[in-house]
Amino acid sequence: MISAVLFDFYGVFQPDPYIIWLKKHDLEPSKGFSNLVTQLDHNKIDRTAFLHHLGTALGRVVTYQEIYGSSPPALTEEVIKIATELKNNYRVGLLSNASRHLRPRLTEEGIIDLFDAITISSEVGISKPHPDIYITALAQLKAAPEQTLYIDDNPDYVTAARSLGVASIQFTDSTQLRNELSQYNLL
């Protein structure tokens, strides 16, 4: 029986600006660009170094505004509504490959209290799809794998969670998410 729901952030609560930027420039994350974002997500480099290395790889200057704009993309209100509804009956957690800037952003957006536990790769030094980050998130959420439902837009991360016995939904949009959560009898 499900007692906890674990969400990804980028691609679920908010479109991922870095992935959008890569697609816009026909760049594949697997072509060396994923290593840079992993270093950022593990807090091994800061944003300045990330942009410098990215620019070096492309042979031009890359600015923060070019990737992220003047302000972060808006949060998806329907996903916030779904998570709020779930919180009435389940523990709700967040598991994200993200830089050290995510936790302050959650506070700024006023949604940090939506989560009973927050696991961020830059804080724990491990990123998805490594099994240890899921185990860490489950421990922080105080939930067993078979009691947890995980939601992520990345199919590799969904597969990794499933391999640990965690029921998972690959997120495409809020309507699909609501429908699948209903199939689990969670909404």
Backbone torsions as a table, in degrees:
resi	resn	phi	psi	omega
1	MET	NA	132.3	-178.0
2	ILE	-73.1	128.9	176.1
3	SER	-123.5	-7.7	-178.1
4	ALA	-145.7	146.1	177.4
5	VAL	-125.1	128.4	-176.2
6	LEU	-114.8	122.6	-177.8
7	PHE	-106.9	147.1	162.6
8	ASP	-81.6	162.7	177.3
9	PHE	-99.9	-65.6	-175.9
10	TYR	-71.1	128.6	-177.6
11	GLY	92.3	-10.6	177.6
12	VAL	-119.7	-65.3	177.7
13	PHE	-77.3	-28.6	-178.0
14	GLN	-148.3	139.0	172.1
15	PRO	-57.2	143.0	-178.3
16	ASP	-84.0	109.7	-176.9
17	PRO	-61.2	-34.1	-179.3
18	TYR	-67.4	-43.7	178.3
19	ILE	-64.8	-40.9	177.5
20	ILE	-61.0	-43.6	179.9
21	TRP	-64.1	-44.2	178.6
22	LEU	-58.7	-47.1	-179.9
23	LYS	-62.7	-41.3	179.8
24	LYS	-58.5	-32.9	-178.4
25	HIS	-103.4	15.7	179.4
26	ASP	52.7	43.0	178.0
27	LEU	-108.8	135.3	179.4
28	GLU	-91.7	128.9	178.6
29	PRO	-55.7	-32.3	-176.8
30	SER	-76.2	-8.1	-177.8
31	LYS	-90.1	50.0	177.8
32	GLY	90.6	-19.5	-178.1
33	PHE	-76.3	-25.8	178.9
34	SER	-69.8	-31.7	178.2
35	ASN	-62.9	-40.0	178.9
36	LEU	-64.1	-45.4	-178.6
37	VAL	-69.1	-31.9	175.9
38	THR	-64.1	-41.6	177.4
39	GLN	-61.7	-40.3	177.1
40	LEU	-65.9	-44.7	-178.9
41	ASP	-68.2	-20.3	176.8
42	HIS	-96.5	3.5	179.3
43	ASN	64.6	28.6	178.0
44	LYS	-88.6	-23.9	172.8
45	ILE	-133.8	156.9	176.9
46	ASP	-96.7	-179.9	-177.4
47	ARG	-60.9	-38.3	-179.2
48	THR	-61.9	-47.4	179.2
49	ALA	-65.7	-39.7	177.7
50	PHE	-56.8	-51.0	-179.2
51	LEU	-64.7	-38.3	177.9
52	HIS	-61.6	-49.8	-179.5
53	HIS	-64.9	-38.4	177.5
54	LEU	-63.1	-44.4	177.7
55	GLY	-63.6	-40.2	177.3
56	THR	-61.5	-43.6	179.9
57	ALA	-63.5	-32.3	-178.6
58	LEU	-94.0	-10.8	-179.8
59	GLY	75.3	27.4	178.3
60	ARG	-159.6	167.9	178.6
61	VAL	-76.2	134.0	174.5
62	VAL	-119.1	127.0	-178.5
63	THR	-103.4	159.4	176.5
64	TYR	-58.6	-44.9	-178.7
65	GLN	-63.2	-32.6	179.4
66	GLU	-60.9	-40.4	-177.9
67	ILE	-87.3	-48.4	-169.4
68	TYR	-101.8	-9.4	-178.4
69	GLY	74.2	-174.8	-178.2
70	SER	-79.3	-18.5	174.9
71	SER	-148.8	155.2	-178.4
72	PRO	-63.1	152.1	175.4
73	PRO	-58.8	150.1	-179.4
74	ALA	-63.7	148.0	174.5
75	LEU	-72.4	152.7	179.6
76	THR	-83.2	105.4	-174.2
77	GLU	-58.4	-36.9	-178.6
78	GLU	-66.3	-35.2	177.1
79	VAL	-68.0	-40.2	176.0
80	ILE	-60.5	-42.2	179.1
81	LYS	-62.2	-43.5	179.2
82	ILE	-62.2	-47.3	-179.5
83	ALA	-62.4	-37.9	178.1
84	THR	-64.2	-42.1	176.9
85	GLU	-62.8	-42.8	179.8
86	LEU	-63.3	-37.5	-176.8
87	LYS	-61.4	-21.7	177.8
88	ASN	-63.1	-27.5	-174.4
89	ASN	-128.7	-9.1	-174.0
90	TYR	-137.3	156.7	169.1
91	ARG	-74.8	139.2	-177.8
92	VAL	-121.3	127.6	179.8
93	GLY	-124.6	166.6	177.3
94	LEU	-125.7	132.7	175.9
95	LEU	-131.1	114.4	-174.4
96	SER	-140.6	137.6	165.1
97	ASN	-80.0	107.6	-175.3
98	ALA	-157.3	160.8	177.6
99	SER	-76.9	176.8	-179.1
100	ARG	-67.1	-4.2	-178.5
101	HIS	-86.2	-8.3	-176.5
102	LEU	-70.6	-46.6	-176.6
103	ARG	-58.6	-46.5	176.0
104	PRO	-61.0	-34.3	178.2
105	ARG	-64.0	-40.7	178.3
106	LEU	-61.3	-38.2	177.5
107	THR	-66.8	-47.2	-180.0
108	GLU	-59.0	-38.8	-178.4
109	GLU	-79.0	-9.2	178.6
110	GLY	75.2	24.0	-178.9
111	ILE	-116.1	4.2	-176.6
112	ILE	-61.1	-34.7	-179.3
113	ASP	-75.0	-6.7	175.4
114	LEU	-67.5	-24.0	-173.3
115	PHE	-105.3	133.0	175.4
116	ASP	-79.3	-24.7	178.0
117	ALA	-151.0	143.5	-179.9
118	ILE	-131.0	123.4	177.3
119	THR	-119.3	118.0	-177.9
120	ILE	-121.6	131.0	-174.9
121	SER	-54.2	-40.4	-178.1
122	SER	-66.9	-20.9	179.7
123	GLU	-89.1	-26.7	-177.6
124	VAL	-108.4	-9.9	176.6
125	GLY	75.1	17.4	178.9
126	ILE	-135.9	146.3	177.2
127	SER	-129.7	159.6	174.8
128	LYS	-63.6	142.5	13.7
129	PRO	-97.3	18.8	-179.6
130	HIS	-60.8	131.9	-177.7
131	PRO	-56.8	-32.7	-176.1
132	ASP	-62.6	-29.9	-179.7
133	ILE	-72.2	-34.0	176.5
134	TYR	-68.1	-41.9	179.4
135	ILE	-62.8	-40.8	177.2
136	THR	-63.2	-45.7	-179.7
137	ALA	-62.6	-42.2	178.6
138	LEU	-63.4	-41.5	178.8
139	ALA	-64.1	-43.0	179.3
140	GLN	-65.0	-34.3	180.0
141	LEU	-82.5	-9.7	-177.8
142	LYS	57.3	51.3	-178.9
143	ALA	-137.9	140.9	175.0
144	ALA	-80.2	154.6	179.8
145	PRO	-52.2	-44.6	-176.4
146	GLU	-73.0	-7.3	177.9
147	GLN	-101.7	2.7	-170.3
148	THR	-118.9	143.4	171.5
149	LEU	-114.9	129.3	-177.8
150	TYR	-111.3	139.9	-178.7
151	ILE	-126.0	123.3	-179.7
152	ASP	-152.0	150.1	177.7
153	ASP	-84.1	-18.9	-176.0
154	ASN	-88.7	118.6	-177.2
155	PRO	-61.5	-31.3	178.5
156	ASP	-66.5	-36.8	-179.4
157	TYR	-74.4	-33.4	175.0
158	VAL	-65.1	-45.5	178.9
159	THR	-60.8	-42.3	179.6
160	ALA	-62.3	-41.9	178.2
161	ALA	-64.5	-43.4	179.8
162	ARG	-61.5	-35.7	-178.8
163	SER	-65.5	-17.4	177.1
164	LEU	-96.3	4.1	179.9
165	GLY	87.8	16.6	179.5
166	VAL	-96.5	120.7	174.0
167	ALA	-59.8	140.6	-173.3
168	SER	-143.2	150.3	175.5
169	ILE	-122.4	130.4	172.2
170	GLN	-86.7	114.3	-176.2
171	PHE	-74.0	132.5	170.2
172	THR	-119.6	-40.2	175.0
173	ASP	-162.2	171.5	-173.9
174	SER	-68.2	-31.1	177.8
175	THR	-66.3	-47.2	177.7
176	GLN	-61.2	-41.1	179.9
177	LEU	-62.7	-47.3	179.7
178	ARG	-59.3	-42.8	179.5
179	ASN	-62.4	-45.2	-179.0
180	GLU	-69.3	-37.3	176.4
181	LEU	-64.0	-34.6	175.7
182	SER	-65.3	-36.8	177.4
183	GLN	-64.9	-29.2	175.0
184	TYR	-83.6	0.0	-176.6
185	ASN	60.0	35.1	180.0
186	LEU	-96.6	-21.7	178.3
187	LEU	-121.8	NA	NA
